[in-house]
Amino acid sequence: MRILKIIRNFGKINKDYYKYALIEIILIIAGILIALEVNNSNEERKLRKEEKKVLLAFHNEISSSILNLNLVNDKKKGVVNSAKEFLKYTGPNGKWDSKLKLDSLVYHLATSGWRHVPQEGVLNDIINNGKLSIITDEDIKSQIASLPKAFSQILENDRVNRLNIHYNIIPFLSKNTSIRNMTNYVETFEYSVNYLDYSKFEFNNNDLIRSKEFENIISWQSQYHKFGIEFLEKLKIKYLDIQNRIEKKYPEVDYENLSKNLDRGVWN
């Protein structure tokens, strides 16, 4: 009887032990899960904080790029308008009868290698350092990822255009008109004077606009600049779309103050 009693008491002790052990295990697991959840929440908060920091910096960078883009686009449109003015008078019996100075329009042809140089510091950081993965908005992420391709298309267009200027336009203008005279009509520099006075050589404006080669040169250049304008306008739409999406994501931010101290960008 005593032995049976001992066995029953031992079984009771074991049941209590297992019960307490099971509760302790459950509490430990619950504690671990809570700790993991807290840690995950902290990590998520850090990622969202980093995402906001990156996107606002990129918004600011885009504003700087748009300044350069607008300047370059205006210059390209000026080249196209100059070509249109020339083409009014070209032909076998062409006569220069414009109210505009021919030399000033020649300036636009000779110095028409304007190119958009986007700011890419934040963009490169996002793409090259894996920060694209922390952006939760799939549309913003997709637009950012597509920018390098858009840049390469624009740079290729500008590269071909500049080759045409250096190998075709400048040599032709050097033989048929005054490069020196054109500097008297447009001032572009901040720290030096563009003015070189007038050439002592004689040039006949009518000979220039009666040239088939001249008509072909300005027609080709005008068309290529139209391609460039098209690329830049589409890039600007992409820029503004990204900014609008960022502004909707963080409506509490004062975006006017965000862009106060923008770098002017590379002008040419």
C-alpha positions as CSV (number, residue, x, y, z in Angstrom):
1,M,0.0,0.0,0.0
2,R,2.8,2.4,0.9
3,I,4.5,1.6,-2.5
4,L,1.2,2.4,-4.4
5,K,0.8,5.6,-2.5
6,I,4.4,6.7,-3.3
7,I,3.8,5.9,-7.0
8,R,0.5,7.9,-7.0
9,N,2.3,10.9,-5.4
10,F,5.2,10.6,-7.9
11,G,2.7,10.6,-10.8
12,K,1.0,13.7,-9.4
13,I,4.3,15.5,-9.0
14,N,5.3,14.6,-12.6
15,K,1.9,15.9,-13.8
16,D,2.4,19.2,-12.0
17,Y,6.0,19.4,-13.3
18,Y,4.9,18.8,-16.9
19,K,2.1,21.4,-16.6
20,Y,4.5,24.1,-15.2
21,A,7.1,23.1,-17.8
22,L,4.6,23.4,-20.6
23,I,3.4,26.8,-19.4
24,E,7.1,28.0,-19.1
25,I,7.8,26.8,-22.6
26,I,4.7,28.7,-23.9
27,L,5.7,31.8,-22.1
28,I,9.3,31.6,-23.5
29,I,8.0,31.1,-27.1
30,A,5.5,34.0,-26.6
31,G,8.3,36.2,-25.3
32,I,10.5,35.3,-28.3
33,L,7.7,36.0,-30.7
34,I,6.9,39.3,-29.1
35,A,10.6,40.2,-29.2
36,L,10.8,39.3,-32.8
37,E,7.7,41.3,-33.6
38,V,9.1,44.4,-31.7
39,N,12.4,44.0,-33.5
40,N,10.7,43.6,-36.9
41,S,8.6,46.7,-36.1
42,N,11.7,48.7,-35.2
43,E,13.4,47.5,-38.4
44,E,10.4,48.4,-40.5
45,R,10.3,51.9,-38.9
46,K,13.9,52.3,-39.8
47,L,13.3,51.2,-43.4
48,R,10.4,53.6,-43.8
49,K,12.4,56.4,-42.3
50,E,15.2,55.6,-44.7
51,E,12.8,55.4,-47.6
52,K,11.4,58.8,-46.8
53,K,14.9,60.3,-46.5
54,V,15.9,58.8,-49.9
55,L,12.7,59.8,-51.7
56,L,12.8,63.4,-50.4
57,A,16.5,63.7,-51.4
58,F,15.6,62.3,-54.8
59,H,12.7,64.8,-55.1
60,N,15.2,67.6,-54.5
61,E,17.6,66.1,-57.0
62,I,14.9,66.0,-59.7
63,S,14.1,69.7,-59.1
64,S,17.8,70.5,-59.8
65,S,17.7,68.3,-62.9
66,I,14.5,70.1,-64.2
67,L,16.3,73.4,-64.0
68,N,19.0,72.2,-66.4
69,L,16.4,70.4,-68.6
70,N,14.3,73.5,-69.0
71,L,17.4,75.6,-69.9
72,V,18.6,73.0,-72.5
73,N,15.2,72.5,-74.0
74,D,14.8,76.3,-74.5
75,K,18.2,76.4,-76.2
76,K,17.3,73.5,-78.5
77,K,14.0,75.2,-79.4
78,G,16.0,78.3,-80.2
79,V,18.2,76.4,-82.6
80,V,15.0,75.0,-84.3
81,N,13.5,78.5,-84.6
82,S,16.8,79.8,-86.1
83,A,16.7,77.1,-88.7
84,K,13.1,78.0,-89.5
85,E,14.1,81.6,-90.1
86,F,17.0,80.5,-92.4
87,L,14.7,78.2,-94.3
88,K,12.4,81.0,-95.2
89,Y,15.1,82.5,-97.5
90,T,17.1,79.5,-98.7
91,G,16.9,78.6,-102.4
92,P,18.7,79.1,-105.7
93,N,17.6,82.8,-105.8
94,G,17.6,83.2,-102.0
95,K,17.9,86.7,-100.6
96,W,18.5,87.5,-96.9
97,D,15.6,89.8,-96.0
98,S,15.0,88.9,-92.4
99,K,14.7,91.5,-89.6
100,L,16.9,89.3,-87.6
101,K,20.7,89.5,-87.8
102,L,22.1,86.5,-89.8
103,D,25.2,86.4,-87.6
104,S,23.1,86.1,-84.5
105,L,21.3,83.1,-86.0
106,V,24.6,81.6,-87.0
107,Y,25.6,81.6,-83.4
108,H,22.7,79.3,-82.5
109,L,23.9,76.9,-85.2
110,A,27.5,76.9,-84.2
111,T,26.9,76.6,-80.4
112,S,24.0,74.2,-80.5
113,G,25.5,71.3,-78.6
114,W,23.4,71.8,-75.6
115,R,22.8,68.7,-73.6
116,H,20.9,67.7,-70.5
117,V,23.2,66.7,-67.7
118,P,20.9,65.2,-65.0
119,Q,21.9,65.2,-61.3
120,E,22.5,61.5,-60.5
121,G,24.0,61.4,-57.0
122,V,20.9,60.2,-55.2
123,L,19.8,58.1,-58.2
124,N,23.1,56.2,-58.3
125,D,22.9,55.7,-54.5
126,I,19.4,54.2,-54.9
127,I,20.2,51.9,-57.7
128,N,23.8,50.9,-56.9
129,N,23.4,50.5,-53.1
130,G,20.2,48.4,-53.1
131,K,17.9,51.2,-51.8
132,L,15.5,50.5,-54.6
133,S,14.2,47.5,-52.6
134,I,13.1,49.7,-49.6
135,I,10.8,51.7,-51.8
136,T,7.3,50.4,-51.2
137,D,5.5,52.3,-54.0
138,E,5.8,50.1,-57.0
139,D,5.1,52.9,-59.5
140,I,7.8,55.2,-58.0
141,K,10.2,52.2,-58.0
142,S,9.4,51.4,-61.6
143,Q,9.9,55.1,-62.7
144,I,13.2,55.4,-60.9
145,A,14.5,52.1,-62.4
146,S,13.7,53.3,-65.9
147,L,15.6,56.6,-65.7
148,P,19.1,55.3,-66.6
149,K,17.7,54.0,-69.9
150,A,16.0,57.3,-70.6
151,F,19.3,59.1,-69.8
152,S,21.3,56.9,-72.2
153,Q,18.9,57.6,-75.0
154,I,19.2,61.3,-74.6
155,L,23.0,61.2,-74.2
156,E,23.3,59.2,-77.5
157,N,21.1,61.7,-79.3
158,D,23.3,64.5,-78.0
159,R,26.5,62.7,-78.8
160,V,25.5,62.3,-82.5
161,N,24.4,65.9,-82.6
162,R,27.7,67.2,-81.3
163,L,29.6,65.0,-83.8
164,N,27.6,66.7,-86.6
165,I,28.4,70.1,-85.2
166,H,32.1,69.5,-85.0
167,Y,32.5,67.6,-88.2
168,N,30.0,69.2,-90.5
169,I,28.5,72.5,-89.2
170,I,31.6,74.3,-87.9
171,P,33.8,73.4,-90.9
172,F,31.0,74.6,-93.3
173,L,30.4,77.8,-91.3
174,S,34.2,78.5,-91.1
175,K,34.4,78.5,-94.9
176,N,31.2,80.4,-95.7
177,T,30.5,82.9,-93.0
178,S,32.1,84.7,-90.0
179,I,32.4,82.8,-86.8
180,R,33.9,86.0,-85.2
181,N,31.0,88.2,-86.1
182,M,28.5,85.9,-84.4
183,T,30.0,86.6,-81.0
184,N,28.8,90.2,-81.0
185,Y,25.1,89.2,-80.7
186,V,24.8,86.7,-77.9
187,E,26.4,86.9,-74.4
188,T,26.5,83.6,-72.5
189,F,29.4,83.9,-70.1
190,E,29.4,85.1,-66.5
191,Y,33.1,85.5,-66.0
192,S,34.4,86.5,-69.4
193,V,33.3,88.6,-72.3
194,N,32.1,86.9,-75.5
195,Y,32.6,89.9,-77.7
196,L,35.4,89.5,-80.3
197,D,34.6,92.6,-82.6
198,Y,33.9,92.2,-86.3
199,S,35.8,90.4,-89.0
200,K,37.7,92.4,-91.6
201,F,36.9,89.7,-94.2
202,E,33.9,90.1,-96.5
203,F,31.1,87.5,-96.5
204,N,28.0,87.6,-98.7
205,N,24.9,86.5,-96.8
206,N,23.1,85.7,-100.0
207,D,25.8,83.2,-101.1
208,L,25.2,81.4,-97.8
209,I,21.5,81.0,-98.1
210,R,21.7,80.0,-101.8
211,S,23.9,77.0,-100.8
212,K,22.3,73.5,-101.0
213,E,24.7,72.3,-98.4
214,F,23.7,75.0,-96.0
215,E,20.0,74.2,-96.4
216,N,20.7,70.5,-95.9
217,I,22.9,71.1,-92.8
218,I,20.3,73.2,-91.0
219,S,17.5,70.9,-92.0
220,W,19.3,67.9,-90.6
221,Q,20.2,69.7,-87.4
222,S,16.7,71.1,-86.9
223,Q,15.3,67.6,-87.2
224,Y,17.8,66.1,-84.8
225,H,17.1,68.8,-82.2
226,K,13.4,68.0,-82.5
227,F,14.2,64.4,-81.5
228,G,16.1,65.8,-78.6
229,I,13.3,68.1,-77.5
230,E,10.9,65.1,-77.7
231,F,13.2,63.0,-75.5
232,L,13.5,65.9,-73.0
233,E,9.8,66.6,-72.8
234,K,9.1,62.9,-72.1
235,L,11.8,62.8,-69.5
236,K,10.3,65.9,-67.8
237,I,6.9,64.1,-67.7
238,K,8.6,61.2,-66.0
239,Y,10.4,63.6,-63.5
240,L,7.2,65.4,-62.6
241,D,5.3,62.1,-62.2
242,I,7.9,60.8,-59.7
243,Q,7.7,64.1,-57.8
244,N,3.9,64.1,-57.7
245,R,3.9,60.5,-56.4
246,I,6.4,61.4,-53.7
247,E,4.4,64.5,-52.7
248,K,1.2,62.4,-52.4
249,K,3.2,59.9,-50.3
250,Y,4.4,62.6,-47.9
251,P,1.8,65.4,-48.0
252,E,3.1,66.9,-44.7
253,V,6.4,68.0,-46.2
254,D,7.0,71.6,-47.2
255,Y,8.4,71.1,-50.7
256,E,9.0,74.7,-51.4
257,N,11.6,74.9,-48.6
258,L,12.9,71.5,-49.7
259,S,14.1,73.0,-53.0
260,K,15.4,76.3,-51.7
261,N,19.1,75.8,-52.2
262,L,19.2,73.9,-55.4
263,D,22.4,73.7,-57.4
264,R,21.9,75.3,-60.8
265,G,23.3,72.2,-62.5
266,V,25.7,72.0,-65.4
267,W,24.6,74.5,-67.9
268,N,26.1,73.0,-71.1
